[in-house]
Amino acid sequence: MSTAATLPRRAAAPSAASARRYAAFAARRTGQALIVVVLAYVLVFLVLAAIPGDPISAQLDSPQAGYTDAEKAQIRSFHGLDRPVLVQLLISLGNAVRGDLGLSLSTSQPVTAVLGAAIPSTLALAVTALVLAVLIAAVLGLLSRLLPEGPLNGFVRALPTVFLSTPNFLIGLVLIQVLAVNLGLFSLVDPDSAGSTLAAALTLAIPVSAQIAQVLITALDDSAGQDYAEVAVSRGLPPAQVVLRHLLRPSLLPTVTVVGLVLGEVLGGSLITETIFGRTGVGTVVQKAVAAQDVPVLLVAVVLSAAVFVVVNLVIDLLYPLLDPRLRGTEGTR
């Protein structure tokens, strides 16, 4: 009876050990991600501080402003511009840890308010675009394996190359002309409507989906040549079952990796897309901040983009052992 009682413990031991290894792996990766975000903050701050000139000098020295020298010195002192750069950096880091991201130099509003008003629009655009890109890539990847060899299959496999070589602005202009002007599916007057958001997201998703589709198609082709795929075919399973049950899961690892990598393109492409569709998002705010040399807004916007990229790649890194059982015993060595 004692032997039987110990069996569950022995069976559970490997699972508990694996869970502890995964927890340590997740904690280490999270710590590394935090370090990357802090280093990004420091690097962006130093680069912006190296830009010649005082970011508020043009406003203070304007004849129309009428500031006295004492008032100019007081304003520079209020923004901390009279201190050494390293002191400014330490103060800025300390304030950021407490949630104080400073004031915009051009509007005197808190940076959190300036970006907070623009983030929902950009977030809706980026998330919708990424979801559409994954769906388009999944359809193209699955069709490349399910369609029989022939012209239609070749056409599907050629679409990612066509998508990748087509500029964002051209896709956007075509969609506006066809969907808004010719078909009237959405209004150009309301850039934040559901139809306009979907069209803008599709503009951004088409080139991004090409990269994901290319990796997925290649991974599916590689999986199709493996022994387990040949065994599944020899058992007489339908093609759809072979692809969905035996080829798709081994192909997810490189596909998920490239999804994390294209996030930077989604964030970068939002500036052009927002301009084409007249949307007010983070890209528009950054554009105005660059023109006005609004350093606090630029600092937070760039670091926020870097943080989003790091977090998404952290999530993907943590998904690796869950997607591929072969990696579950190697978290501690990675």
C-alpha positions, -999 to 999 in steps of 0.1 A, spaced: 0 0 0 29 23 7 43 16 -28 10 25 -44 8 56 -24 42 68 -36 34 63 -73 14 95 -77 41 115 -60 67 100 -84 45 107 -114 39 143 -103 76 150 -95 87 156 -132 56 179 -137 64 199 -106 101 202 -116 91 213 -151 68 239 -136 96 252 -114 120 254 -143 94 272 -164 87 297 -135 125 304 -132 127 308 -170 98 332 -170 112 353 -141 146 355 -158 131 365 -191 109 391 -175 139 406 -156 158 408 -189 128 425 -205 127 452 -178 164 458 -182 160 463 -219 132 488 -214 153 508 -189 183 508 -213 160 520 -241 148 548 -219 184 558 -210 195 556 -247 166 576 -261 170 602 -233 207 607 -241 201 608 -279 175 635 -275 197 654 -250 225 654 -276 203 673 -301 218 708 -305 199 737 -289 175 741 -261 141 725 -269 122 756 -256 147 783 -267 127 791 -298 96 797 -278 113 818 -251 135 838 -274 106 848 -297 100 886 -297 62 880 -295 67 861 -262 81 891 -244 98 870 -216 125 887 -195 158 870 -189 147 862 -153 115 846 -165 134 826 -191 158 813 -165 128 804 -142 111 784 -170 143 766 -179 148 758 -142 111 745 -139 118 721 -168 151 711 -153 171 723 -184 196 742 -163 209 709 -147 236 686 -161 224 659 -185 231 630 -161 212 647 -133 183 653 -157 184 616 -166 183 604 -130 154 628 -122 136 617 -153 140 580 -144 129 586 -108 98 605 -120 90 578 -146 91 551 -119 66 571 -99 44 575 -129 52 611 -136 62 614 -173 66 652 -173 49 680 -192 47 686 -230 69 716 -239 45 727 -266 11 724 -248 21 723 -211 -2 693 -207 10 661 -190 26 638 -214 3 610 -202 -27 631 -213 -12 639 -247 -4 603 -255 -34 589 -236 -57 607 -260 -39 592 -290 -32 557 -278 -67 542 -282 -69 551 -319 -34 536 -326 -41 506 -304 -73 498 -323 -55 502 -356 -25 481 -346 -44 453 -330 -69 451 -359 -41 452 -384 -21 424 -366 -52 402 -364 -60 407 -400 -24 400 -410 -24 367 -391 -58 357 -406 -46 365 -442 -13 347 -436 -31 316 -422 -55 315 -451 -27 317 -477 -6 292 -458 -34 266 -455 -45 271 -491 -9 265 -502 -11 230 -488 -47 222 -494 -50 233 -531 -37 208 -556 -6 216 -576 -14 239 -605 -19 275 -615 -42 283 -586 -18 270 -560 10 289 -577 -11 321 -576 -17 317 -539 20 312 -533 29 343 -553 5 366 -534 29 372 -504 56 385 -528 30 408 -545 18 420 -511 53 426 -498 63 447 -529 33 470 -528 38 502 -508 14 510 -479 3 544 -493 -7 528 -526 -28 501 -509 -44 528 -488 -52 551 -517 -67 521 -537 -88 511 -507 -101 546 -502 -110 550 -538 -127 516 -540 -143 512 -506 -151 548 -497 -155 567 -530 -169 540 -553 -188 517 -529 -194 542 -500 -187 515 -474 -172 541 -450 -170 579 -447 -139 599 -451 -153 625 -428 -152 602 -397 -117 586 -397 -124 568 -364 -155 549 -376 -155 511 -377 -154 510 -415 -125 535 -417 -106 517 -390 -110 484 -408 -98 499 -441 -68 515 -424 -60 482 -407 -63 463 -439 -39 488 -455 -14 480 -428 -21 443 -426 -16 433 -463 22 439 -465 27 426 -429 8 394 -437 32 387 -466 61 381 -442 41 358 -419 26 339 -449 60 333 -464 74 318 -432 42 297 -426 42 283 -462 79 274 -459 74 258 -425 44 238 -437 64 226 -467 92 215 -444 68 197 -421 52 179 -451 85 162 -458 89 148 -423 83 111 -414 52 118 -393 35 136 -422 43 107 -446 29 83 -421 -3 104 -418 -7 104 -456 -1 67 -458 -29 61 -433 -53 76 -458 -62 107 -438 -79 135 -457 -55 164 -467 -73 189 -444 -68 166 -414 -31 160 -423 -25 197 -425 -45 208 -394 -35 179 -371 0 170 -382 16 199 -401 2 230 -385 15 227 -350 52 221 -358 49 251 -382 37 275 -354 70 281 -338 87 300 -366 54 316 -375 49 330 -340 85 342 -340 80 363 -371 47 377 -357 67 392 -329 93 406 -353 67 423 -376 52 442 -347 78 469 -352 67 473 -388 31 475 -376 40 503 -352 61 521 -378 36 518 -406 9 533 -384 24 568 -390 19 566 -428 -15 548 -425 -28 574 -400 -17 602 -423 -35 586 -453 -67 581 -435 -66 613 -414 -65 595 -381 -52 612 -349 -30 586 -332 4 582 -317 20 586 -351 4 621 -356 14 631 -320 50 620 -327 50 639 -360 39 671 -342 64 666 -314 93 662 -338 83 695 -355 80 713 -322 111 695 -306 88 684 -278 114 662 -261 93 648 -232 66 636 -257 92 621 -280 109 603 -252 78 586 -238 64 578 -273 97 561 -284 102 542 -251 65 532 -252 69 517 -286 101 499 -275 83 486 -244 54 472 -265 79 455 -288 97 440 -258 66 428 -241 52 411 -272 85 393 -278 86 383 -241 51 368 -244 63 349 -276 94 337 -258 73 324 -230 50 306 -254 79 286 -270 79 258 -244 41 256 -246 40 253 -283 69 229 -287 71 201 -260 108 195 -270 117 229 -254 100 222 -220 131 207 -205 155 233 -218 141 266 -202 168 266 -176 196 266 -202 182 293 -225 
